[in-house]
Amino acid sequence: MSKDEQKPAAPEDSDLAREARAGFKFDLAEAIGRLGGGDLLKGASPVTRKRQVEVATDLFLEEHLADSEGALLVVLDRRVRESMKLTQESYDHPLLALSEIVEHVLGREDRLQLFVRQVDAEWGRMYLERPHFQKPGQKPHRDDPYTFESVRETLAGLLDTLAEYPDLTGR
């Protein structure tokens, strides 16, 4: 018999294999294993570098950003992800990218106000309520969870925290 010809499986062998697979739940790990996954991912993580950085940034923000409502975290995280699409360098220094985004927002009052408006809109979507948009030069609504001043203070606090991680930010 040549190498290319395969010996046909005995009927009892295929019945045994079929019975064994009948109670086995097939998942992605099984598929990779059947494809020779031992060598397929050898030396590499099955999670992309981009996703690893996103998760690390998410965890950092969840741990260090004081945001009980959650909308500020969502909008800031979205900004970080969009920023990371633009540059590969942010993969190597994700906290540097985060601090640059925060500095950019805090750098001019109009950018801060636009950012707060986006956070307010996200809050409205999350809680299915009409958001309270603060207008420049006016006092915020008493029920507004995100005011120009509160977001400024929160982001400034985050910058202070980021400054404590010089080895991670690349500075």
CYANA upper distance limits for C-alpha pairs under 8 A (distance plus 0.5 A):
  1 MET  CA      5 GLU  CA      6.92
  9 ALA  CA     13 ASP  CA      6.82
  9 ALA  CA     14 SER  CA      7.14
 10 ALA  CA     14 SER  CA      7.19
 11 PRO  CA     15 ASP  CA      6.74
 12 GLU  CA     16 LEU  CA      6.58
 13 ASP  CA     17 ALA  CA      6.72
 14 SER  CA     18 ARG  CA      6.48
 15 ASP  CA     19 GLU  CA      6.64
 16 LEU  CA     20 ALA  CA      6.71
 17 ALA  CA     21 ARG  CA      6.70
 18 ARG  CA     22 ALA  CA      6.57
 19 GLU  CA     23 GLY  CA      7.86
 20 ALA  CA     24 PHE  CA      7.50
 21 ARG  CA     25 LYS  CA      8.41
 26 PHE  CA     30 GLU  CA      6.48
 26 PHE  CA     31 ALA  CA      7.89
 27 ASP  CA     31 ALA  CA      6.89
 28 LEU  CA     32 ILE  CA      6.72
 29 ALA  CA     33 GLY  CA      6.60
 30 GLU  CA     34 ARG  CA      6.64
 31 ALA  CA     35 LEU  CA      6.82
 32 ILE  CA     36 GLY  CA      6.98
 32 ILE  CA     37 GLY  CA      5.11
 32 ILE  CA     40 LEU  CA      8.36
 33 GLY  CA     37 GLY  CA      5.00
 33 GLY  CA     38 GLY  CA      7.14
 35 LEU  CA     40 LEU  CA      8.31
 36 GLY  CA     40 LEU  CA      6.75
 37 GLY  CA     41 LEU  CA      6.67
 38 GLY  CA     42 LYS  CA      6.87
 41 LEU  CA     45 SER  CA      7.35
 41 LEU  CA     46 PRO  CA      7.21
 47 VAL  CA     51 ARG  CA      6.97
 47 VAL  CA     52 GLN  CA      7.10
 48 THR  CA     52 GLN  CA      6.78
 49 ARG  CA     53 VAL  CA      6.75
 49 ARG  CA     91 TYR  CA      7.87
 50 LYS  CA     54 GLU  CA      6.73
 50 LYS  CA     91 TYR  CA      7.16
 51 ARG  CA     55 VAL  CA      6.62
 52 GLN  CA     56 ALA  CA      6.67
 53 VAL  CA     57 THR  CA      6.59
 53 VAL  CA     91 TYR  CA      6.63
 53 VAL  CA     94 PRO  CA      7.13
 54 GLU  CA     58 ASP  CA      6.54
 54 GLU  CA     81 ARG  CA      7.41
 55 VAL  CA     59 LEU  CA      6.61
 56 ALA  CA     60 PHE  CA      6.68
 57 THR  CA     61 LEU  CA      6.66
 57 THR  CA     77 ASP  CA      8.31
 57 THR  CA     94 PRO  CA      7.27
 57 THR  CA     95 LEU  CA      7.68
 58 ASP  CA     62 GLU  CA      6.61
 58 ASP  CA     77 ASP  CA      7.30
 59 LEU  CA     63 GLU  CA      6.62
 60 PHE  CA     64 HIS  CA      6.48
 60 PHE  CA     65 LEU  CA      8.50
 61 LEU  CA     65 LEU  CA      5.67
 61 LEU  CA     73 LEU  CA      7.43
 61 LEU  CA     77 ASP  CA      8.37
 62 GLU  CA     73 LEU  CA      7.95
 64 HIS  CA    158 LEU  CA      7.32
 64 HIS  CA    161 THR  CA      7.83
 65 LEU  CA     73 LEU  CA      7.75
 65 LEU  CA    154 THR  CA      7.81
 65 LEU  CA    158 LEU  CA      6.67
 66 ALA  CA    154 THR  CA      7.16
 67 ASP  CA     71 ALA  CA      8.10
 67 ASP  CA     72 LEU  CA      7.00
 67 ASP  CA     73 LEU  CA      7.24
 69 GLU  CA    123 TRP  CA      8.02
 69 GLU  CA    145 PRO  CA      8.09
 70 GLY  CA     74 VAL  CA      6.96
 70 GLY  CA    123 TRP  CA      8.15
 71 ALA  CA     75 VAL  CA      6.77
 71 ALA  CA    119 VAL  CA      6.17
 71 ALA  CA    120 ASP  CA      7.93
 71 ALA  CA    122 GLU  CA      6.15
 71 ALA  CA    123 TRP  CA      5.56
 71 ALA  CA    126 MET  CA      7.97
 72 LEU  CA     76 LEU  CA      6.50
 72 LEU  CA    119 VAL  CA      5.94
 73 LEU  CA     77 ASP  CA      6.36
 74 VAL  CA     78 ARG  CA      6.62
 74 VAL  CA    122 GLU  CA      8.30
 75 VAL  CA     79 ARG  CA      6.80
 75 VAL  CA    118 GLN  CA      7.63
 75 VAL  CA    119 VAL  CA      6.52
 75 VAL  CA    122 GLU  CA      7.77
 76 LEU  CA     80 VAL  CA      6.80
 77 ASP  CA     81 ARG  CA      6.77
 78 ARG  CA     82 GLU  CA      6.71
 79 ARG  CA     83 SER  CA      6.58
 79 ARG  CA    101 ILE  CA      8.01
 80 VAL  CA     84 MET  CA      6.68
 80 VAL  CA     97 ALA  CA      7.59
 80 VAL  CA     98 LEU  CA      6.62
 80 VAL  CA    101 ILE  CA      7.71
 81 ARG  CA     85 LYS  CA      7.02
 82 GLU  CA     86 LEU  CA      7.50
 83 SER  CA     87 THR  CA      7.46
 83 SER  CA     90 SER  CA      8.33
 83 SER  CA     97 ALA  CA      7.95
 84 MET  CA     88 GLN  CA      7.33
 84 MET  CA     90 SER  CA      6.17
 84 MET  CA     91 TYR  CA      7.44
 84 MET  CA     97 ALA  CA      8.24
 87 THR  CA     91 TYR  CA      8.30
 88 GLN  CA     92 ASP  CA      7.91
 89 GLU  CA     93 HIS  CA      6.99
 90 SER  CA     94 PRO  CA      5.42
 90 SER  CA     96 LEU  CA      7.70
 90 SER  CA     97 ALA  CA      6.01
 93 HIS  CA     97 ALA  CA      7.05
 93 HIS  CA    168 LEU  CA      6.90
 93 HIS  CA    169 THR  CA      5.96
 93 HIS  CA    170 GLY  CA      6.62
 94 PRO  CA     98 LEU  CA      6.76
 94 PRO  CA    168 LEU  CA      8.25
 94 PRO  CA    169 THR  CA      7.40
 95 LEU  CA     99 SER  CA      6.56
 95 LEU  CA    162 LEU  CA      7.61
 95 LEU  CA    168 LEU  CA      6.77
 95 LEU  CA    169 THR  CA      5.34
 96 LEU  CA    100 GLU  CA      6.61
 96 LEU  CA    168 LEU  CA      7.93
 96 LEU  CA    169 THR  CA      4.67
 96 LEU  CA    170 GLY  CA      6.94
 96 LEU  CA    171 ARG  CA      8.23
 97 ALA  CA    101 ILE  CA      6.75
 97 ALA  CA    169 THR  CA      8.31
 98 LEU  CA    102 VAL  CA      6.82
 99 SER  CA    103 GLU  CA      6.52
 99 SER  CA    159 LEU  CA      6.75
 99 SER  CA    162 LEU  CA      7.21
 99 SER  CA    169 THR  CA      8.49
100 GLU  CA    104 HIS  CA      6.50
101 ILE  CA    105 VAL  CA      6.78
102 VAL  CA    106 LEU  CA      6.66
102 VAL  CA    155 LEU  CA      7.00
102 VAL  CA    159 LEU  CA      7.61
103 GLU  CA    107 GLY  CA      6.23
103 GLU  CA    159 LEU  CA      8.23
104 HIS  CA    108 ARG  CA      7.96
104 HIS  CA    111 ARG  CA      8.31
105 VAL  CA    111 ARG  CA      5.86
105 VAL  CA    112 LEU  CA      5.68
105 VAL  CA    115 PHE  CA      7.60
106 LEU  CA    111 ARG  CA      7.65
106 LEU  CA    112 LEU  CA      6.26
106 LEU  CA    152 ARG  CA      7.39
106 LEU  CA    155 LEU  CA      8.21
106 LEU  CA    156 ALA  CA      8.45
107 GLY  CA    111 ARG  CA      8.00
107 GLY  CA    112 LEU  CA      8.34
108 ARG  CA    112 LEU  CA      6.96
109 GLU  CA    113 GLN  CA      6.64
110 ASP  CA    114 LEU  CA      6.68
111 ARG  CA    115 PHE  CA      6.58
112 LEU  CA    116 VAL  CA      6.61
112 LEU  CA    148 PHE  CA      7.57
112 LEU  CA    152 ARG  CA      7.97
113 GLN  CA    117 ARG  CA      6.69
113 GLN  CA    136 PRO  CA      8.16
113 GLN  CA    148 PHE  CA      6.82
114 LEU  CA    118 GLN  CA      6.84
115 PHE  CA    119 VAL  CA      6.76
116 VAL  CA    120 ASP  CA      6.54
116 VAL  CA    146 TYR  CA      7.18
116 VAL  CA    147 THR  CA      7.40
116 VAL  CA    148 PHE  CA      6.87
116 VAL  CA    151 VAL  CA      7.44
117 ARG  CA    121 ALA  CA      6.65
117 ARG  CA    133 PHE  CA      6.75
117 ARG  CA    134 GLN  CA      8.25
118 GLN  CA    122 GLU  CA      6.67
119 VAL  CA    123 TRP  CA      6.62
119 VAL  CA    146 TYR  CA      7.78
120 ASP  CA    124 GLY  CA      6.77
120 ASP  CA    131 PRO  CA      6.17
120 ASP  CA    132 HIS  CA      7.35
120 ASP  CA    133 PHE  CA      7.01
120 ASP  CA    146 TYR  CA      6.93
121 ALA  CA    125 ARG  CA      6.89
121 ALA  CA    131 PRO  CA      6.69
122 GLU  CA    126 MET  CA      6.62
123 TRP  CA    127 TYR  CA      6.62
123 TRP  CA    129 GLU  CA      8.42
123 TRP  CA    131 PRO  CA      7.29
124 GLY  CA    128 LEU  CA      5.87
124 GLY  CA    129 GLU  CA      5.34
124 GLY  CA    130 ARG  CA      5.95
124 GLY  CA    131 PRO  CA      5.41
125 ARG  CA    129 GLU  CA      7.47
131 PRO  CA    144 ASP  CA      7.99
132 HIS  CA    140 PRO  CA      8.42
132 HIS  CA    141 HIS  CA      6.92
132 HIS  CA    143 ASP  CA      8.06
132 HIS  CA    144 ASP  CA      5.95
133 PHE  CA    140 PRO  CA      8.32
133 PHE  CA    144 ASP  CA      8.22
134 GLN  CA    138 GLN  CA      7.45
134 GLN  CA    139 LYS  CA      7.62
134 GLN  CA    140 PRO  CA      5.61
134 GLN  CA    141 HIS  CA      7.47
134 GLN  CA    144 ASP  CA      8.46
134 GLN  CA    147 THR  CA      7.00
134 GLN  CA    148 PHE  CA      7.97
135 LYS  CA    139 LYS  CA      8.20
135 LYS  CA    140 PRO  CA      8.02
140 PRO  CA    144 ASP  CA      7.06
140 PRO  CA    147 THR  CA      6.74
146 TYR  CA    150 SER  CA      6.64
146 TYR  CA    151 VAL  CA      6.64
147 THR  CA    151 VAL  CA      6.56
148 PHE  CA    152 ARG  CA      6.57
149 GLU  CA    153 GLU  CA      6.63
150 SER  CA    154 THR  CA      6.64
151 VAL  CA    155 LEU  CA      6.51
152 ARG  CA    156 ALA  CA      6.51
153 GLU  CA    157 GLY  CA      6.60
154 THR  CA    158 LEU  CA      6.78
155 LEU  CA    159 LEU  CA      6.73
156 ALA  CA    160 ASP  CA      6.82
157 GLY  CA    161 THR  CA      6.80
158 LEU  CA    162 LEU  CA      6.61
159 LEU  CA    163 ALA  CA      6.67
160 ASP  CA    164 GLU  CA      7.40
161 THR  CA    165 TYR  CA      7.91
162 LEU  CA    166 PRO  CA      8.14
162 LEU  CA    169 THR  CA      8.13
165 TYR  CA    169 THR  CA      6.77
166 PRO  CA    170 GLY  CA      6.56
166 PRO  CA    171 ARG  CA      5.75
167 ASP  CA    171 ARG  CA      7.29
